[in-house]
């Protein structure tokens, strides 16, 4: 059913997620966001360890701080407190987590190993609600209630 759909069914898979190293310049991360038309870049140490995220909002905030030099490493402005969910997490639980944390980008990790496997975004959750669940609802039996009178 649409309410029990697991995050791995609608997340952006690891190979399609925009990533960069902590030493990548702020300028380069901004270029990745613009060219790839994404809302965030996951910052990885080693090949598969997420240590931060940089969003469009982070870049806008950095642009207004006079102390920031765009050639500095992105680690200077990245959000370090990543929120993650395991691959077995339901769509509803992901949506609840986004609502509670007010974050639009949540890292998805493999349940057993903790390895980075994808990214769930608010857009992915909304798309699934729109496509899968509304289609699902269209097939539910319904009855017309007659009004007394």
Buried (B, 14 or more C-beta within 10 A) or exposed (E): EBEEBBBBEBBBEBEEBBBBBBEBBBBBBBEBBEEEEBBBBBBBEEEBEBBBBBBBEBBEEBEEEEEBEBEBBBBBBBBEEBBBBBBEBBBBBBBEBBEEEEBBBBBBBBBEEEBBBBBBBBEBBEEBBEEBBEEEEEEEEEEEEEEEE
